[in-house]
Amino acid sequence: MDTIKQISYFLAGVVLMEMTLTAAIARADDRDVTAQERQRIVQALNALGCSSFDDAEYEIDKRRFEIDDAICADGRKYEIYLDANYQLIKKELED
């Protein structure tokens, strides 16, 4: 294998490791929601016409709540993002 290919593979490996580490570090900044936050999330979701959800966490670096698999009035599952004041940022249909 020539030197340029070896360097290219090495650099690609370094970039991949950096991306993996960055994702792991960002994920470590997430935390579980407290009981009080969970109650406020339920209230916010009810106001949006959604009932139950599987999981919720607070993304510290983005200062928002991420709610997974929220079931809404149309019977479909959504990923919902609320800001720190429990206001809707984004509602995405789950695959």
N, CA, C and O atoms as CSV, one atom per row, in Angstrom:
chain,resi,resn,atom,element,x,y,z
A,1,MET,N,N,0.862,-1.168,0.000
A,1,MET,CA,C,0.000,0.000,0.000
A,1,MET,C,C,0.907,1.229,0.000
A,1,MET,O,O,1.892,1.288,0.736
A,2,ASP,N,N,0.565,2.195,-0.826
A,2,ASP,CA,C,1.455,3.348,-0.880
A,2,ASP,C,C,1.227,4.278,0.318
A,2,ASP,O,O,0.214,4.198,1.012
A,3,THR,N,N,2.176,5.135,0.525
A,3,THR,CA,C,2.195,5.996,1.706
A,3,THR,C,C,0.978,6.915,1.790
A,3,THR,O,O,0.453,7.134,2.882
A,4,ILE,N,N,0.529,7.446,0.686
A,4,ILE,CA,C,-0.619,8.363,0.689
A,4,ILE,C,C,-1.884,7.641,1.152
A,4,ILE,O,O,-2.673,8.195,1.917
A,5,LYS,N,N,-2.078,6.400,0.686
A,5,LYS,CA,C,-3.243,5.630,1.134
A,5,LYS,C,C,-3.154,5.347,2.627
A,5,LYS,O,O,-4.156,5.448,3.335
A,6,GLN,N,N,-1.976,4.995,3.109
A,6,GLN,CA,C,-1.804,4.716,4.530
A,6,GLN,C,C,-2.138,5.949,5.373
A,6,GLN,O,O,-2.823,5.853,6.391
A,7,ILE,N,N,-1.652,7.083,4.941
A,7,ILE,CA,C,-1.929,8.330,5.667
A,7,ILE,C,C,-3.420,8.642,5.622
A,7,ILE,O,O,-3.996,9.066,6.624
A,8,SER,N,N,-4.048,8.436,4.466
A,8,SER,CA,C,-5.484,8.697,4.332
A,8,SER,C,C,-6.291,7.806,5.270
A,8,SER,O,O,-7.209,8.284,5.936
A,9,TYR,N,N,-5.963,6.528,5.328
A,9,TYR,CA,C,-6.663,5.605,6.226
A,9,TYR,C,C,-6.443,5.991,7.683
A,9,TYR,O,O,-7.366,5.944,8.496
A,10,PHE,N,N,-5.222,6.367,7.998
A,10,PHE,CA,C,-4.919,6.781,9.366
A,10,PHE,C,C,-5.749,8.005,9.750
A,10,PHE,O,O,-6.359,8.033,10.818
A,11,LEU,N,N,-5.772,9.016,8.882
A,11,LEU,CA,C,-6.526,10.235,9.164
A,11,LEU,C,C,-8.024,9.964,9.250
A,11,LEU,O,O,-8.714,10.551,10.084
A,12,ALA,N,N,-8.526,9.086,8.401
A,12,ALA,CA,C,-9.950,8.726,8.469
A,12,ALA,C,C,-10.258,8.059,9.804
A,12,ALA,O,O,-11.306,8.311,10.398
A,13,GLY,N,N,-9.354,7.215,10.276
A,13,GLY,CA,C,-9.530,6.563,11.573
A,13,GLY,C,C,-9.515,7.562,12.716
A,13,GLY,O,O,-10.302,7.448,13.656
A,14,VAL,N,N,-8.628,8.533,12.640
A,14,VAL,CA,C,-8.554,9.572,13.672
A,14,VAL,C,C,-9.847,10.382,13.701
A,14,VAL,O,O,-10.382,10.665,14.773
A,15,VAL,N,N,-10.346,10.753,12.528
A,15,VAL,CA,C,-11.593,11.519,12.450
A,15,VAL,C,C,-12.750,10.702,13.017
A,15,VAL,O,O,-13.570,11.237,13.763
A,16,LEU,N,N,-12.831,9.431,12.682
A,16,LEU,CA,C,-13.896,8.573,13.191
A,16,LEU,C,C,-13.829,8.452,14.716
A,16,LEU,O,O,-14.860,8.505,15.386
A,17,MET,N,N,-12.638,8.291,15.260
A,17,MET,CA,C,-12.498,8.212,16.718
A,17,MET,C,C,-12.910,9.526,17.368
A,17,MET,O,O,-13.563,9.516,18.412
A,18,GLU,N,N,-12.547,10.643,16.778
A,18,GLU,CA,C,-12.922,11.953,17.323
A,18,GLU,C,C,-14.435,12.131,17.319
A,18,GLU,O,O,-14.998,12.644,18.286
A,19,MET,N,N,-15.097,11.715,16.247
A,19,MET,CA,C,-16.551,11.814,16.173
A,19,MET,C,C,-17.210,10.945,17.242
A,19,MET,O,O,-18.186,11.360,17.867
A,20,THR,N,N,-16.683,9.754,17.451
A,20,THR,CA,C,-17.222,8.841,18.452
A,20,THR,C,C,-17.044,9.419,19.855
A,20,THR,O,O,-17.965,9.373,20.671
A,21,LEU,N,N,-15.867,9.958,20.132
A,21,LEU,CA,C,-15.626,10.560,21.436
A,21,LEU,C,C,-16.509,11.776,21.672
A,21,LEU,O,O,-17.031,11.965,22.771
A,22,THR,N,N,-16.675,12.593,20.653
A,22,THR,CA,C,-17.525,13.778,20.778
A,22,THR,C,C,-18.958,13.375,21.080
A,22,THR,O,O,-19.602,13.983,21.936
A,23,ALA,N,N,-19.464,12.367,20.396
A,23,ALA,CA,C,-20.829,11.890,20.638
A,23,ALA,C,C,-20.961,11.339,22.049
A,23,ALA,O,O,-21.972,11.578,22.711
A,24,ALA,N,N,-19.966,10.610,22.519
A,24,ALA,CA,C,-20.009,10.038,23.863
A,24,ALA,C,C,-19.970,11.127,24.925
A,24,ALA,O,O,-20.673,11.044,25.931
A,25,ILE,N,N,-19.156,12.140,24.703
A,25,ILE,CA,C,-19.062,13.240,25.658
A,25,ILE,C,C,-20.369,14.015,25.689
A,25,ILE,O,O,-20.856,14.363,26.764
A,26,ALA,N,N,-20.945,14.290,24.520
A,26,ALA,CA,C,-22.217,15.014,24.470
A,26,ALA,C,C,-23.308,14.215,25.171
A,26,ALA,O,O,-24.138,14.791,25.875
A,27,ARG,N,N,-23.318,12.920,24.990
A,27,ARG,CA,C,-24.327,12.074,25.621
A,27,ARG,C,C,-24.159,12.073,27.131
A,27,ARG,O,O,-25.144,11.985,27.864
A,28,ALA,N,N,-22.927,12.170,27.602
A,28,ALA,CA,C,-22.677,12.182,29.039
A,28,ALA,C,C,-23.229,13.443,29.693
A,28,ALA,O,O,-23.449,13.469,30.904
A,29,ASP,N,N,-23.453,14.486,28.901
A,29,ASP,CA,C,-23.996,15.726,29.437
A,29,ASP,C,C,-25.506,15.675,29.597
A,29,ASP,O,O,-26.090,16.613,30.142
A,30,ASP,N,N,-26.152,14.620,29.145
A,30,ASP,CA,C,-27.585,14.464,29.339
A,30,ASP,C,C,-27.824,13.899,30.738
A,30,ASP,O,O,-26.981,13.197,31.296
A,31,ARG,N,N,-28.993,14.224,31.289
A,31,ARG,CA,C,-29.325,13.675,32.604
A,31,ARG,C,C,-30.799,13.291,32.626
A,31,ARG,O,O,-31.602,13.786,31.834
A,32,ASP,N,N,-31.132,12.405,33.542
A,32,ASP,CA,C,-32.530,12.035,33.729
A,32,ASP,C,C,-33.293,13.225,34.281
A,32,ASP,O,O,-32.726,14.085,34.955
A,33,VAL,N,N,-34.567,13.266,33.992
A,33,VAL,CA,C,-35.391,14.346,34.528
A,33,VAL,C,C,-35.786,14.024,35.964
A,33,VAL,O,O,-35.865,12.860,36.354
A,34,THR,N,N,-36.026,15.053,36.727
A,34,THR,CA,C,-36.477,14.880,38.108
A,34,THR,C,C,-37.982,14.596,38.105
A,34,THR,O,O,-38.645,14.721,37.075
A,35,ALA,N,N,-38.500,14.218,39.251
A,35,ALA,CA,C,-39.941,13.958,39.372
A,35,ALA,C,C,-40.750,15.222,39.069
A,35,ALA,O,O,-41.795,15.153,38.422
A,36,GLN,N,N,-40.271,16.362,39.533
A,36,GLN,CA,C,-40.964,17.620,39.278
A,36,GLN,C,C,-40.929,17.967,37.786
A,36,GLN,O,O,-41.933,18.408,37.226
A,37,GLU,N,N,-39.782,17.768,37.150
A,37,GLU,CA,C,-39.679,18.033,35.707
A,37,GLU,C,C,-40.591,17.088,34.928
A,37,GLU,O,O,-41.242,17.500,33.968
A,38,ARG,N,N,-40.636,15.826,35.339
A,38,ARG,CA,C,-41.501,14.853,34.676
A,38,ARG,C,C,-42.964,15.300,34.747
A,38,ARG,O,O,-43.698,15.182,33.765
A,39,GLN,N,N,-43.376,15.800,35.876
A,39,GLN,CA,C,-44.749,16.281,36.039
A,39,GLN,C,C,-45.025,17.457,35.094
A,39,GLN,O,O,-46.082,17.516,34.466
A,40,ARG,N,N,-44.080,18.380,34.996
A,40,ARG,CA,C,-44.247,19.530,34.101
A,40,ARG,C,C,-44.250,19.097,32.632
A,40,ARG,O,O,-44.959,19.679,31.812
A,41,ILE,N,N,-43.458,18.080,32.308
A,41,ILE,CA,C,-43.434,17.548,30.942
A,41,ILE,C,C,-44.790,16.941,30.598
A,41,ILE,O,O,-45.319,17.170,29.510
A,42,VAL,N,N,-45.354,16.164,31.528
A,42,VAL,CA,C,-46.668,15.567,31.303
A,42,VAL,C,C,-47.698,16.661,31.043
A,42,VAL,O,O,-48.520,16.528,30.135
A,43,GLN,N,N,-47.668,17.726,31.814
A,43,GLN,CA,C,-48.596,18.840,31.609
A,43,GLN,C,C,-48.410,19.478,30.232
A,43,GLN,O,O,-49.386,19.775,29.543
A,44,ALA,N,N,-47.165,19.684,29.841
A,44,ALA,CA,C,-46.881,20.286,28.536
A,44,ALA,C,C,-47.338,19.375,27.403
A,44,ALA,O,O,-47.904,19.842,26.414
A,45,LEU,N,N,-47.092,18.077,27.549
A,45,LEU,CA,C,-47.510,17.132,26.515
A,45,LEU,C,C,-49.031,17.061,26.419
A,45,LEU,O,O,-49.583,17.013,25.320
A,46,ASN,N,N,-49.705,17.055,27.558
A,46,ASN,CA,C,-51.172,17.052,27.542
A,46,ASN,C,C,-51.707,18.271,26.805
A,46,ASN,O,O,-52.673,18.159,26.050
A,47,ALA,N,N,-51.097,19.427,27.010
A,47,ALA,CA,C,-51.511,20.644,26.311
A,47,ALA,C,C,-51.291,20.533,24.804
A,47,ALA,O,O,-51.975,21.193,24.021
A,48,LEU,N,N,-50.335,19.694,24.400
A,48,LEU,CA,C,-50.056,19.470,22.983
A,48,LEU,C,C,-50.916,18.347,22.401
A,48,LEU,O,O,-50.824,18.051,21.210
A,49,GLY,N,N,-51.747,17.724,23.229
A,49,GLY,CA,C,-52.587,16.626,22.760
A,49,GLY,C,C,-51.874,15.287,22.780
A,49,GLY,O,O,-52.253,14.366,22.056
A,50,CYS,N,N,-50.856,15.177,23.597
A,50,CYS,CA,C,-50.098,13.929,23.695
A,50,CYS,C,C,-50.302,13.348,25.092
A,50,CYS,O,O,-50.493,14.083,26.060
A,51,SER,N,N,-50.260,12.016,25.182
A,51,SER,CA,C,-50.543,11.382,26.460
A,51,SER,C,C,-49.297,10.784,27.096
A,51,SER,O,O,-48.717,11.397,27.992
A,52,SER,N,N,-48.886,9.640,26.670
A,52,SER,CA,C,-47.776,8.941,27.326
A,52,SER,C,C,-46.480,9.087,26.529
A,52,SER,O,O,-46.476,9.530,25.380
A,53,PHE,N,N,-45.383,8.700,27.178
A,53,PHE,CA,C,-44.076,8.698,26.513
A,53,PHE,C,C,-43.199,7.650,27.171
A,53,PHE,O,O,-43.451,7.242,28.305
A,54,ASP,N,N,-42.161,7.212,26.454
A,54,ASP,CA,C,-41.280,6.167,26.965
A,54,ASP,C,C,-40.183,6.712,27.871
A,54,ASP,O,O,-39.918,6.155,28.936
A,55,ASP,N,N,-39.544,7.803,27.446
A,55,ASP,CA,C,-38.375,8.283,28.168
A,55,ASP,C,C,-38.249,9.784,27.975
A,55,ASP,O,O,-38.672,10.335,26.959
A,56,ALA,N,N,-37.660,10.432,28.966
A,56,ALA,CA,C,-37.379,11.859,28.865
A,56,ALA,C,C,-36.047,12.132,29.541
A,56,ALA,O,O,-35.724,11.534,30.568
A,57,GLU,N,N,-35.279,13.040,28.958
A,57,GLU,CA,C,-34.026,13.458,29.564
A,57,GLU,C,C,-33.785,14.925,29.250
A,57,GLU,O,O,-34.368,15.491,28.326
A,58,TYR,N,N,-32.915,15.517,30.042
A,58,TYR,CA,C,-32.563,16.913,29.834
A,58,TYR,C,C,-31.196,16.953,29.181
A,58,TYR,O,O,-30.233,16.389,29.701
A,59,GLU,N,N,-31.112,17.625,28.034
A,59,GLU,CA,C,-29.851,17.785,27.312
A,59,GLU,C,C,-29.201,19.067,27.814
A,59,GLU,O,O,-29.591,20.168,27.425
A,60,ILE,N,N,-28.218,18.914,28.673
A,60,ILE,CA,C,-27.608,20.045,29.344
A,60,ILE,C,C,-26.993,21.023,28.347
A,60,ILE,O,O,-27.189,22.233,28.461
A,61,ASP,N,N,-26.257,20.508,27.381
A,61,ASP,CA,C,-25.571,21.391,26.436
A,61,ASP,C,C,-26.540,22.179,25.547
A,61,ASP,O,O,-26.210,23.275,25.095
A,62,LYS,N,N,-27.718,21.635,25.298
A,62,LYS,CA,C,-28.699,22.310,24.446
A,62,LYS,C,C,-29.807,22.982,25.253
A,62,LYS,O,O,-30.663,23.670,24.698
A,63,ARG,N,N,-29.780,22.775,26.559
A,63,ARG,CA,C,-30.768,23.367,27.467
A,63,ARG,C,C,-32.196,23.077,27.029
A,63,ARG,O,O,-33.025,23.975,26.881
A,64,ARG,N,N,-32.452,21.782,26.826
A,64,ARG,CA,C,-33.791,21.375,26.402
A,64,ARG,C,C,-34.085,19.966,26.898
A,64,ARG,O,O,-33.187,19.201,27.249
A,65,PHE,N,N,-35.380,19.653,26.915
A,65,PHE,CA,C,-35.834,18.309,27.245
A,65,PHE,C,C,-36.072,17.550,25.954
A,65,PHE,O,O,-36.601,18.098,24.987
A,66,GLU,N,N,-35.679,16.287,25.946
A,66,GLU,CA,C,-35.952,15.394,24.813
A,66,GLU,C,C,-36.887,14.308,25.316
A,66,GLU,O,O,-36.570,13.585,26.260
A,67,ILE,N,N,-38.038,14.203,24.676
A,67,ILE,CA,C,-39.039,13.218,25.070
A,67,ILE,C,C,-39.173,12.218,23.934
A,67,ILE,O,O,-39.477,12.596,22.803
A,68,ASP,N,N,-38.949,10.944,24.230
A,68,ASP,CA,C,-38.987,9.891,23.211
A,68,ASP,C,C,-40.331,9.178,23.198
A,68,ASP,O,O,-40.930,8.920,24.243
A,69,ASP,N,N,-40.786,8.868,22.001
A,69,ASP,CA,C,-41.985,8.045,21.783
A,69,ASP,C,C,-43.222,8.578,22.489
A,69,ASP,O,O,-43.953,7.822,23.129
A,70,ALA,N,N,-43.453,9.875,22.374
A,70,ALA,CA,C,-44.680,10.459,22.915
A,70,ALA,C,C,-45.837,10.083,21.995
A,70,ALA,O,O,-45.760,10.288,20.784
A,71,ILE,N,N,-46.893,9.542,22.558
A,71,ILE,CA,C,-48.062,9.166,21.763
A,71,ILE,C,C,-49.040,10.334,21.799
A,71,ILE,O,O,-49.465,10.790,22.860
A,72,CYS,N,N,-49.380,10.801,20.599
A,72,CYS,CA,C,-50.227,11.991,20.496
A,72,CYS,C,C,-51.614,11.628,19.978
A,72,CYS,O,O,-51.892,10.465,19.686
A,73,ALA,N,N,-52.472,12.622,19.866
A,73,ALA,CA,C,-53.896,12.423,19.557
A,73,ALA,C,C,-54.122,11.630,18.277
A,73,ALA,O,O,-55.133,10.938,18.151
A,74,ASP,N,N,-53.200,11.719,17.329
A,74,ASP,CA,C,-53.357,10.975,16.077
A,74,ASP,C,C,-52.932,9.513,16.199
A,74,ASP,O,O,-52.976,8.766,15.222
A,75,GLY,N,N,-52.516,9.101,17.416
A,75,GLY,CA,C,-52.120,7.714,17.660
A,75,GLY,C,C,-50.699,7.388,17.227
A,75,GLY,O,O,-50.271,6.238,17.328
A,76,ARG,N,N,-49.970,8.377,16.749
A,76,ARG,CA,C,-48.593,8.152,16.273
A,76,ARG,C,C,-47.595,8.566,17.348
A,76,ARG,O,O,-47.916,9.323,18.263
A,77,LYS,N,N,-46.366,8.044,17.211
A,77,LYS,CA,C,-45.301,8.344,18.162
A,77,LYS,C,C,-44.428,9.478,17.636
A,77,LYS,O,O,-44.106,9.542,16.449
A,78,TYR,N,N,-44.057,10.363,18.544
A,78,TYR,CA,C,-43.237,11.516,18.192
A,78,TYR,C,C,-42.062,11.656,19.160
A,78,TYR,O,O,-42.124,11.225,20.311
A,79,GLU,N,N,-41.010,12.263,18.665
A,79,GLU,CA,C,-39.925,12.731,19.514
A,79,GLU,C,C,-40.185,14.224,19.677
A,79,GLU,O,O,-40.308,14.952,18.692
A,80,ILE,N,N,-40.268,14.669,20.917
A,80,ILE,CA,C,-40.647,16.045,21.190
A,80,ILE,C,C,-39.530,16.715,21.985
A,80,ILE,O,O,-38.961,16.132,22.908
A,81,TYR,N,N,-39.237,17.940,21.607
A,81,TYR,CA,C,-38.242,18.741,22.302
A,81,TYR,C,C,-38.923,19.946,22.929
A,81,TYR,O,O,-39.651,20.681,22.261
A,82,LEU,N,N,-38.678,20.142,24.224
A,82,LEU,CA,C,-39.208,21.289,24.955
A,82,LEU,C,C,-38.043,22.107,25.494
A,82,LEU,O,O,-37.018,21.551,25.888
A,83,ASP,N,N,-38.198,23.419,25.511
A,83,ASP,CA,C,-37.149,24.242,26.102
A,83,ASP,C,C,-37.213,24.150,27.631
A,83,ASP,O,O,-38.055,23.438,28.178
A,84,ALA,N,N,-36.339,24.856,28.299
A,84,ALA,CA,C,-36.260,24.788,29.757
A,84,ALA,C,C,-37.518,25.332,30.435
A,84,ALA,O,O,-37.735,25.098,31.623
A,85,ASN,N,N,-38.350,26.061,29.677
A,85,ASN,CA,C,-39.625,26.571,30.193
A,85,ASN,C,C,-40.794,25.698,29.767
A,85,ASN,O,O,-41.951,26.095,29.903
A,86,TYR,N,N,-40.493,24.508,29.253
A,86,TYR,CA,C,-41.490,23.514,28.848
A,86,TYR,C,C,-42.336,23.975,27.653
A,86,TYR,O,O,-43.491,23.578,27.502
A,87,GLN,N,N,-41.739,24.810,26.820
A,87,GLN,CA,C,-42.403,25.259,25.596
A,87,GLN,C,C,-41.885,24.427,24.427
A,87,GLN,O,O,-40.711,24.062,24.388
A,88,LEU,N,N,-42.762,24.134,23.483
A,88,LEU,CA,C,-42.409,23.295,22.337
A,88,LEU,C,C,-41.329,23.944,21.476
A,88,LEU,O,O,-41.444,25.105,21.081
A,89,ILE,N,N,-40.295,23.185,21.197
A,89,ILE,CA,C,-39.261,23.590,20.242
A,89,ILE,C,C,-39.502,22.877,18.923
A,89,ILE,O,O,-39.513,23.485,17.853
A,90,LYS,N,N,-39.699,21.543,19.033
A,90,LYS,CA,C,-39.821,20.736,17.815
A,90,LYS,C,C,-40.588,19.459,18.129
A,90,LYS,O,O,-40.476,18.908,19.224
A,91,LYS,N,N,-41.369,18.995,17.159
A,91,LYS,CA,C,-42.114,17.747,17.280
A,91,LYS,C,C,-41.864,16.963,15.999
A,91,LYS,O,O,-42.283,17.378,14.918
A,92,GLU,N,N,-41.177,15.823,16.120
A,92,GLU,CA,C,-40.797,15.019,14.963
A,92,GLU,C,C,-41.459,13.652,15.022
A,92,GLU,O,O,-41.444,12.996,16.064
A,93,LEU,N,N,-42.032,13.227,13.924
A,93,LEU,CA,C,-42.620,11.902,13.836
A,93,LEU,C,C,-41.519,10.850,13.933
A,93,LEU,O,O,-40.509,10.936,13.233
A,94,GLU,N,N,-41.716,9.853,14.806
A,94,GLU,CA,C,-40.751,8.757,14.931
A,94,GLU,C,C,-40.865,7.837,13.725
A,94,GLU,O,O,-41.942,7.669,13.153
A,95,ASP,N,N,-39.751,7.253,13.352
A,95,ASP,CA,C,-39.749,6.302,12.211
A,95,ASP,C,C,-40.423,5.014,12.566
A,95,ASP,O,O,-40.510,4.112,11.733
